[in-house]
Amino acid sequence: MNDELFDFQQLEANIVNKSLAQLSAGDMDPITKLRALCLSRGATGINGLGRIFRNMDDDGSKALNEYEFTKGIKECGLDVSNEEIKEMFRSFDEDGSGSINMTEFLLKLRPPMSQARLAMIDKAFSKMDKTGDGVITLEDLKNVYTAREHPKFKSGEKTEDEILTDFLHNFEGGRGNLDGKVTKEEFINYYATISASIDNDEYFEFMMKKAYALE
């Protein structure tokens, strides 16, 4: 597996620092504040929140009411008051129906990206998703990469499966929600966070091509 796949850490650190600075400065609208709180957790911050919300969606409606939204924010450990949570919910509940669509919510929370960047992320996901079922699994990765050149494999510290599984966990959001499966939405959310720390489209494209050996 290319070592470059693990080379996004500095970019992630940049966005964490930028978000923490934003939060210290204050004076943000509710959506911007929630985004900054998630990004201050790193590249999996938004996915972590998304998975908590999905786990709550018992009836599969993909909708959250205010109680579920509040519970999810608190479970994620984000530092916000009850009043701020109410304000955030109202901002996302644009039609005043008393519930928010999970997909739309995560879309709004994701840092905005150009079409060129989205196309590059799409290309990388398609390469990884060997089976074409919309989810990247360990079996998909085995068909694309080998971890035999990885330092931890060479030293005997980890097996090839463990290294590839660790790579999948990068995208999953942590906090007990690790299932070794990465959806396209989670893949995009992860790189949207990385993208937020890169000003230049060409450099983002270069990073993605280098990491995933894209044409």
C-alpha positions, 0 to 999 in steps of 0.5 A: 500500500502506498505510504502516501495514503497515510500522508494526510495527517499534517493537513488534518492537523492544520484543519484542527488548529484552524477550527479551534482558532475559529471556536476561540474567536466565537461569533459564528452562526449555529451551522458554522459552529457545529461544523467547527466543533466536528472539524476540531475532532479531525477528519472523522469528526463529521462521520463520527456524528453521522454514525451516532445519528444513524445508530439512533434511526431505529425506524429507518426514516433517516429523519431526526427529531429535536430529542434525537438531535440533542441526544446525538450532539451530547453523545458525541461529546461536543461542547455546546449548551442546550440553548445552542443545540436548540438553535442548531436544530432550528437552523437545520429544520428549515421547513419547521416540520420538527424533524431534519433529514439526516442526509441533508444535515450531513451535506450542510455540515460538510465543508463546501467543495468544488466540482473538480474536487468532488470528481477526484474523490469520486474517482478514488472511491470507485477505484477502492470499491472493487465490487461496486456495491457502494461500500469499501471493505477489507476485501475491496482493499485486498484487491487494490493494495498490498500492505506487504511493504508497510513498515509495521508489516515488515517488522511483524508488528501487524498483519496485512489485514490489520494494516488494511483494517486500520486504514478503513478505520481512518474514515469511520469516525471512531467512538465504538462505531468501527465496522470495517465498512466505509460508505461513499458518503463517509469517504467524501466527508473525510476528504471534505475535511482534508480539502478544507485545509487546501486552498488550491484545487490543483494541489488537492488533485495532486494529493489525491492522485499521489495517494490513490495512484490515479491517472 
